[in-house]
């Protein structure tokens, strides 16, 4: 019952997170990777004794006019992002890079602007489609639940929780993009889709326990429990399971973040943030919102009855 009784506190925390995310997105926006804006990216590893100073590398690349941005990775490498280049320009780039000493190119990707725009559009469509599919599934799964909260309202609550779970990681990456140069790419979108699936799983677990407890309460009128008490009991019964499931997943992702390569680091970070926020919303936001809706319905009934007596 702690979660239900102090639900306004958790609403306030969620509100601050969402508002902060919107503000960061509005102020700085997202830093799109080449998947979305087009361009070329090259990752190079030098021998520890031959790795050039970043400023020297920038000076050497400046005459090529590739609009290159350079970021150090690990102890011996660099990631170079630049405009889209052809094979002749790539050869010129290779000559500059190898002039500093022994090196190995571990990655080179080049994507045109049209493909980037198409990838961005499909990413938006994918997220919207997944959210709609999840809501329809919840409405269908809980179609027999009509009292005291209608099944479609479970779907509305799920939408609020899912939007919360998408906005917060996006806001964090807007901040990281501004201060640390983090980019969002198709892997980031993939992480958001995974977060949506993970979050709705946790939400349905709690909602399903609410449905079961409502059925038991109808069969046992002596119990005399109100809806908020039933929701509180349902959260208590699923709390440990949800936390343990999320913790085991987060531990694996944290290891991947520190041990995995550069290409999976941002992906795992997005998952870490999203799953943590999704677990929070399933327990502290989604189910308490059902109680808020029920209380709002009850207050309207009371006001309606008073108006009728007048």
ChimeraX attribute file (.defattr): number of C-alpha atoms within 10 A of each C-alpha:
attribute: neighborCount
match mode: 1-to-1
recipient: residues
	/A:1	16
	/A:2	10
	/A:3	18
	/A:4	24
	/A:5	13
	/A:6	12
	/A:7	19
	/A:8	16
	/A:9	13
	/A:10	18
	/A:11	17
	/A:12	11
	/A:13	14
	/A:14	21
	/A:15	13
	/A:16	12
	/A:17	19
	/A:18	21
	/A:19	15
	/A:20	17
	/A:21	22
	/A:22	18
	/A:23	15
	/A:24	20
	/A:25	19
	/A:26	12
	/A:27	12
	/A:28	15
	/A:29	17
	/A:30	22
	/A:31	19
	/A:32	18
	/A:33	19
	/A:34	25
	/A:35	24
	/A:36	23
	/A:37	20
	/A:38	22
	/A:39	20
	/A:40	22
	/A:41	22
	/A:42	18
	/A:43	20
	/A:44	20
	/A:45	21
	/A:46	20
	/A:47	14
	/A:48	12
	/A:49	9
	/A:50	14
	/A:51	19
	/A:52	19
	/A:53	10
	/A:54	13
	/A:55	10
	/A:56	10
	/A:57	16
	/A:58	15
	/A:59	10
	/A:60	15
	/A:61	19
	/A:62	11
	/A:63	9
	/A:64	13
	/A:65	9
	/A:66	17
	/A:67	14
	/A:68	17
	/A:69	14
	/A:70	19
	/A:71	14
	/A:72	15
	/A:73	14
	/A:74	9
	/A:75	11
	/A:76	16
	/A:77	21
	/A:78	21
	/A:79	20
	/A:80	18
	/A:81	22
	/A:82	18
	/A:83	20
	/A:84	19
	/A:85	17
	/A:86	10
	/A:87	8
	/A:88	9
	/A:89	12
	/A:90	14
	/A:91	12
	/A:92	12
	/A:93	17
	/A:94	12
	/A:95	10
	/A:96	14
	/A:97	20
	/A:98	14
	/A:99	12
	/A:100	16
	/A:101	13
	/A:102	14
	/A:103	18
	/A:104	13
	/A:105	16
	/A:106	11
	/A:107	12
	/A:108	14
	/A:109	14
	/A:110	18
	/A:111	18
	/A:112	17
	/A:113	17
	/A:114	12
	/A:115	15
	/A:116	21
	/A:117	15
	/A:118	13
	/A:119	18
	/A:120	19
	/A:121	12
	/A:122	13
	/A:123	19
	/A:124	11
	/A:125	11
	/A:126	15
	/A:127	17
	/A:128	12
	/A:129	12
	/A:130	14
	/A:131	19
	/A:132	14
	/A:133	12
	/A:134	19
	/A:135	22
	/A:136	13
	/A:137	13
	/A:138	22
	/A:139	20
	/A:140	14
	/A:141	14
	/A:142	19
	/A:143	13
	/A:144	11
	/A:145	17
	/A:146	11
	/A:147	11
	/A:148	16
	/A:149	15
	/A:150	16
	/A:151	18
	/A:152	18
	/A:153	18
	/A:154	24
	/A:155	21
	/A:156	17
	/A:157	20
	/A:158	28
	/A:159	18
	/A:160	14
	/A:161	26
	/A:162	25
	/A:163	13
	/A:164	21
	/A:165	28
	/A:166	22
	/A:167	20
	/A:168	22
	/A:169	27
	/A:170	25
	/A:171	24
	/A:172	19
	/A:173	28
	/A:174	28
	/A:175	23
	/A:176	17
	/A:177	18
	/A:178	17
	/A:179	10
	/A:180	11
	/A:181	15
	/A:182	17
	/A:183	18
	/A:184	22
	/A:185	22
	/A:186	19
	/A:187	16
	/A:188	23
	/A:189	20
	/A:190	17
	/A:191	24
	/A:192	24
	/A:193	21
	/A:194	15
	/A:195	26
	/A:196	23
	/A:197	18
	/A:198	17
	/A:199	25
	/A:200	25
	/A:201	17
	/A:202	25
	/A:203	27
	/A:204	19
	/A:205	17
	/A:206	24
	/A:207	24
	/A:208	15
	/A:209	18
	/A:210	21
	/A:211	18
	/A:212	13
	/A:213	18
	/A:214	21
	/A:215	12
	/A:216	13
	/A:217	17
	/A:218	12
	/A:219	10
	/A:220	11
	/A:221	9
	/A:222	8
	/A:223	10
	/A:224	10
	/A:225	15
	/A:226	11
	/A:227	20
	/A:228	19
	/A:229	15
	/A:230	21
	/A:231	26
	/A:232	19
	/A:233	17
	/A:234	24
	/A:235	26
	/A:236	16
	/A:237	14
	/A:238	16
	/A:239	17
	/A:240	11
	/A:241	13
	/A:242	20
	/A:243	16
	/A:244	11
	/A:245	12
	/A:246	20
	/A:247	15
	/A:248	10
	/A:249	15
	/A:250	19
	/A:251	12
	/A:252	12
	/A:253	20
	/A:254	16
	/A:255	11
	/A:256	16
	/A:257	20
	/A:258	13
	/A:259	11
	/A:260	13
	/A:261	12
	/A:262	14
	/A:263	10
	/A:264	16
	/A:265	17
	/A:266	20
	/A:267	22
	/A:268	23
	/A:269	21
	/A:270	27
	/A:271	27
	/A:272	23
	/A:273	21
	/A:274	27
	/A:275	26
	/A:276	20
	/A:277	22
	/A:278	31
	/A:279	25
	/A:280	22
	/A:281	26
	/A:282	28
	/A:283	23
	/A:284	24
	/A:285	26
	/A:286	27
	/A:287	28
	/A:288	27
	/A:289	22
	/A:290	23
	/A:291	22
	/A:292	15
	/A:293	16
	/A:294	18
	/A:295	15
	/A:296	11
	/A:297	14
	/A:298	13
	/A:299	12
	/A:300	12
	/A:301	12
	/A:302	11
	/A:303	11
	/A:304	11
	/A:305	11
	/A:306	10
	/A:307	9
	/A:308	8
	/A:309	6
	/A:310	5
